[in-house]
Amino acid sequence: MTQALQRTCTPEEYLEFEVNSDERHEYINKEIIPMTGGTPAHNEIASILNAAIRVGLKGKPYGIFVADQRLWIPDRNLYTYPDVMVVEKPLQLQSGRTDTIINPVMIAEVLSKSTQDYDRGEKFVSYRTIDSFREYLLIDQYNVHVEHYIKTAAHQWLLSEYEDLTITISFKAFEFEIQIAELYENIDFSNAE
């Protein structure tokens, strides 16, 4: 994770700061955490997934958001910006806000070296407190590896891992499939950190 700013604040102070900031920040445990920029591979993978889901769900009652849509997790006092988020309509917004979603059904994160432990650990724990959340996709940007979590019952999640480009992932929260090869189309792993 990146370094926190040198002050703690309330959620209200964070939102005022964030709305007036030129950069994005997460709010974790009363601290404002600057978000670092992604690599070209990170952005390409998130863009591919976003575009494929958007086409696949065209005309269906879902909103698809990428990177700049803020998510509020009240049980963890956390504001964050998932890489890709699918939300069943009607959108549910944080009370008193028009810019902060609270009801994702699927979240995808493209893993980076600085955030992969957080994305797999505490962030996933936080996401699981959201009642509507049913599916989590973690995509490695440095080599072909995808982790797909599906909620099977209260407090139960099934993990499937994929490293074969020919495999097709089938989502359960909504009707959609994507081949692993499509996620990694034109990704040059020789430039991986």
C-alpha positions in Angstrom: 0.0 0.0 0.0 1.1 3.6 -0.5 1.8 5.9 2.4 -1.0 7.6 4.3 -1.2 11.4 4.5 0.0 12.7 7.8 -3.4 13.2 9.3 -6.5 11.3 10.4 -10.0 12.6 9.6 -13.7 11.8 9.7 -15.5 10.3 6.7 -17.1 13.7 6.1 -13.6 15.5 6.1 -12.3 12.8 3.7 -15.2 13.4 1.2 -14.7 17.1 1.3 -11.0 16.6 0.7 -11.6 14.0 -2.1 -14.2 16.1 -4.0 -11.7 19.0 -4.2 -8.7 16.9 -5.0 -7.1 16.4 -8.4 -6.0 12.9 -7.4 -7.9 9.9 -6.0 -7.5 8.7 -2.4 -8.8 5.8 -0.4 -10.1 6.2 3.1 -8.9 3.5 5.4 -9.1 3.5 9.2 -9.6 7.2 9.4 -6.5 7.9 7.1 -6.4 9.3 3.6 -4.3 7.0 1.4 -3.1 8.3 -2.0 -3.7 5.9 -4.9 -0.8 5.3 -7.2 -1.2 5.3 -11.0 -1.4 1.9 -12.7 1.0 0.4 -15.2 0.0 0.1 -18.9 -0.7 -3.6 -18.4 -2.9 -2.9 -15.3 -4.9 -0.3 -17.2 -5.2 -2.5 -20.4 -6.5 -5.5 -18.5 -9.1 -3.4 -16.5 -10.2 -1.7 -19.8 -10.5 -5.0 -21.6 -12.7 -6.5 -18.8 -14.8 -3.3 -18.5 -15.4 -3.2 -22.3 -16.2 -7.0 -22.5 -18.7 -6.8 -19.6 -20.3 -3.7 -21.0 -20.9 -5.4 -24.3 -22.0 -8.6 -22.7 -24.5 -6.9 -20.4 -25.9 -4.4 -22.9 -29.6 -3.9 -22.4 -29.5 -5.6 -19.0 -30.1 -3.9 -15.6 -26.5 -3.4 -14.6 -24.1 -0.5 -14.3 -20.5 -1.2 -15.1 -17.9 1.1 -13.6 -14.1 1.4 -13.9 -11.5 2.9 -11.6 -13.0 6.3 -10.8 -16.3 5.2 -9.1 -16.1 5.4 -5.4 -17.5 2.6 -3.2 -18.5 3.0 0.4 -18.2 0.1 2.8 -19.9 1.3 6.0 -19.1 -1.8 8.1 -15.4 -1.1 7.6 -15.5 2.7 7.4 -13.8 2.4 4.0 -14.0 4.3 0.8 -12.3 2.7 -2.2 -12.1 2.7 -6.0 -12.3 -0.9 -7.4 -10.7 -1.4 -10.8 -14.0 -2.8 -12.2 -17.3 -3.0 -10.5 -20.7 -4.3 -11.7 -23.8 -2.9 -9.9 -27.3 -4.2 -10.2 -29.8 -1.4 -11.0 -31.3 0.6 -9.5 -28.0 1.9 -8.2 -27.9 2.3 -4.4 -26.0 5.4 -3.3 -24.6 6.3 0.1 -27.2 8.4 2.0 -26.8 12.1 1.1 -24.3 11.4 -1.8 -24.7 11.3 -5.5 -21.2 10.0 -6.3 -20.7 7.0 -4.0 -22.1 3.5 -4.7 -22.9 0.9 -2.0 -24.3 -2.2 -3.9 -21.8 -3.9 -6.2 -22.5 -7.6 -7.1 -19.1 -8.1 -8.7 -15.7 -6.5 -8.2 -12.5 -7.1 -10.1 -9.0 -5.9 -9.1 -5.9 -6.1 -11.3 -3.1 -7.0 -8.9 0.0 -5.0 -8.5 3.0 -5.8 -6.4 2.2 -3.0 -3.9 -1.5 -3.9 -3.5 -1.8 -7.7 -4.1 -1.7 -8.7 -0.4 -4.2 -6.0 0.5 -6.5 -6.9 -2.4 -6.4 -10.6 -1.4 -6.6 -9.9 2.3 -8.1 -7.0 4.2 -9.8 -5.5 1.1 -11.5 -8.8 0.3 -12.6 -9.1 4.0 -14.1 -5.6 3.7 -15.9 -6.4 0.4 -17.4 -9.4 2.0 -19.4 -7.2 4.4 -21.4 -5.9 1.5 -24.7 -7.7 1.3 -25.0 -7.5 -2.5 -21.4 -8.6 -3.2 -21.3 -12.1 -4.7 -18.3 -12.4 -7.0 -14.6 -11.3 -6.9 -12.1 -11.5 -9.7 -8.3 -11.0 -9.1 -6.2 -10.7 -12.2 -2.4 -10.9 -12.1 -0.8 -8.3 -14.5 2.6 -9.9 -14.5 1.7 -13.4 -15.7 -1.3 -15.4 -16.6 -3.1 -16.1 -13.3 -6.7 -15.3 -12.4 -8.4 -16.0 -9.1 -12.2 -16.2 -9.2 -14.2 -16.2 -6.0 -18.0 -17.0 -6.0 -20.2 -16.7 -2.9 -21.9 -20.0 -2.5 -23.7 -19.3 0.9 -23.4 -17.0 3.9 -19.7 -17.0 4.9 -18.7 -19.4 2.1 -16.7 -18.6 -1.0 -15.5 -20.9 -3.7 -12.1 -20.2 -5.2 -11.2 -21.2 -8.8 -7.7 -20.4 -10.2 -6.8 -20.2 -13.8 -3.5 -20.1 -15.7 -4.7 -21.6 -19.0 -5.4 -19.0 -21.7 -8.0 -21.4 -23.3 -10.2 -21.5 -20.1 -13.5 -19.5 -20.1 -14.6 -17.9 -16.9 -18.4 -18.0 -16.3 -19.8 -15.4 -13.9 -22.7 -16.4 -11.6 -23.8 -12.9 -10.3 -24.9 -12.1 -13.9 -24.9 -13.9 -17.2 -21.5 -13.3 -18.7 -18.4 -15.3 -19.9 -14.9 -14.3 -20.9 -11.9 -16.3 -22.1 -8.7 -15.8 -20.1 -6.9 -15.1 -23.4 -9.2 -12.1 -24.0 -8.2 -10.6 -20.6 -4.6 -10.8 -21.5 -4.9 -9.8 -25.2 -1.7 -7.9 -26.3 -0.2 -7.9 -22.8 3.6 -7.9 -23.0 4.9 -9.8 -19.9 8.5 -9.1 -20.8 8.0 -5.6 -19.4 6.7 -7.0 -16.1 8.3 -5.6 -12.9 
